[in-house]
Amino acid sequence: MHEMSLAEGIVQILESEAQKQQFTRVKEVCLEVGDLAGVELDALEFSFDVVTRQTLAEGCSLAIESVPGSAYCFDCAVEVPLARRGQPCPKCAGYSLQVVGGTQMRVKSLEVE
């Protein structure tokens, strides 16, 4: 389950920012997760709860904002929405696609004390 290592990475970001910005507790973490990022959100939420125990983020809430996937269709020469990798272009049904959005995962904001 790679979501556990993702959650551990988030905690490392929180600890690093706590040192830089001099806060002692995280009340909320807001993430942006792309629909094409390959992240199982339920597993990430569970893992985050586990890895934040006995840290500055213990008990904090986790808000996740979904970022839709998109791809550039070489046949249509336009950017199109893409719900899943391997799907055809919704305009021309072709497969000449390059994913251009929805693959990211980032900490968008923090609420701290």
C-alpha positions as CSV (number, residue, x, y, z in Angstrom):
1,M,0.0,0.0,0.0
2,H,1.9,3.1,-1.2
3,E,-0.6,5.4,0.5
4,M,1.2,4.7,3.8
5,S,4.4,6.1,2.3
6,L,2.4,9.1,0.9
7,A,1.0,9.8,4.3
8,E,4.4,9.6,5.9
9,G,5.7,12.1,3.3
10,I,2.9,14.5,4.2
11,V,3.9,14.3,7.9
12,Q,7.5,15.0,6.9
13,I,6.3,18.1,5.0
14,L,4.3,19.2,8.1
15,E,7.3,18.8,10.4
16,S,9.5,20.7,8.0
17,E,7.0,23.5,7.8
18,A,6.5,23.6,11.6
19,Q,10.3,24.2,12.0
20,K,10.3,27.0,9.3
21,Q,7.1,28.7,10.4
22,Q,7.3,28.0,14.2
23,F,3.9,26.3,14.8
24,T,3.3,23.4,17.2
25,R,0.1,21.9,16.1
26,V,-1.7,21.1,12.8
27,K,-5.5,21.4,13.0
28,E,-6.3,20.7,9.3
29,V,-4.5,19.6,6.2
30,C,-6.0,20.3,2.8
31,L,-4.7,18.2,-0.1
32,E,-5.2,18.4,-3.9
33,V,-5.2,14.9,-5.4
34,G,-5.5,14.3,-9.1
35,D,-8.0,11.8,-10.4
36,L,-5.2,10.2,-12.4
37,A,-2.7,10.2,-9.5
38,G,-3.3,6.5,-8.7
39,V,-4.1,7.3,-5.1
40,E,-6.8,5.3,-3.2
41,L,-8.3,8.0,-1.1
42,D,-9.8,5.8,1.6
43,A,-6.4,4.1,2.1
44,L,-4.7,7.5,2.2
45,E,-7.2,8.8,4.9
46,F,-6.7,5.6,6.9
47,S,-2.9,5.8,6.6
48,F,-2.8,9.5,7.5
49,D,-4.7,8.8,10.7
50,V,-2.2,6.1,11.6
51,V,1.0,8.0,10.8
52,T,-0.1,11.2,12.5
53,R,-0.4,9.5,15.9
54,Q,1.9,11.1,18.4
55,T,2.9,13.8,16.0
56,L,2.0,17.5,15.7
57,A,-0.8,16.5,13.4
58,E,-2.5,14.0,15.7
59,G,-6.2,14.3,15.5
60,C,-6.2,16.9,12.7
61,S,-8.7,16.8,9.9
62,L,-7.8,15.8,6.4
63,A,-9.6,17.6,3.5
64,I,-9.1,16.2,0.0
65,E,-10.0,18.2,-3.1
66,S,-10.2,16.2,-6.3
67,V,-8.5,17.5,-9.4
68,P,-10.0,16.2,-12.7
69,G,-7.8,14.4,-15.2
70,S,-7.1,15.9,-18.6
71,A,-5.2,14.9,-21.7
72,Y,-4.1,16.5,-24.9
73,C,-5.6,14.7,-27.9
74,F,-3.1,14.8,-30.8
75,D,-5.9,13.9,-33.3
76,C,-8.2,16.7,-32.2
77,A,-5.4,19.1,-31.2
78,V,-7.2,20.0,-28.0
79,E,-7.2,19.3,-24.3
80,V,-10.0,17.0,-23.2
81,P,-11.2,15.7,-19.9
82,L,-10.0,12.2,-19.0
83,A,-11.6,10.2,-16.2
84,R,-9.2,7.2,-16.3
85,R,-6.0,6.3,-18.1
86,G,-6.5,4.1,-21.1
87,Q,-9.8,5.7,-22.0
88,P,-10.3,7.1,-25.6
89,C,-10.7,10.7,-26.4
90,P,-14.3,11.8,-25.6
91,K,-14.4,13.8,-28.8
92,C,-13.0,11.5,-31.5
93,A,-12.7,8.1,-29.7
94,G,-9.0,8.0,-30.6
95,Y,-6.2,6.9,-28.3
96,S,-3.5,9.5,-29.3
97,L,-3.6,11.1,-25.9
98,Q,-0.9,12.6,-23.6
99,V,-2.0,13.1,-20.0
100,V,-1.5,16.7,-19.0
101,G,-3.5,17.2,-15.7
102,G,-4.8,15.4,-12.8
103,T,-1.7,13.4,-11.8
104,Q,-0.6,15.6,-8.9
105,M,-0.8,15.3,-5.2
106,R,0.1,18.4,-3.1
107,V,-0.5,20.0,0.2
108,K,-2.7,22.9,-0.7
109,S,-3.1,24.5,2.7
110,L,-2.7,24.0,6.5
111,E,-4.6,25.3,9.5
112,V,-2.1,25.5,12.4
113,E,-1.7,26.8,15.9
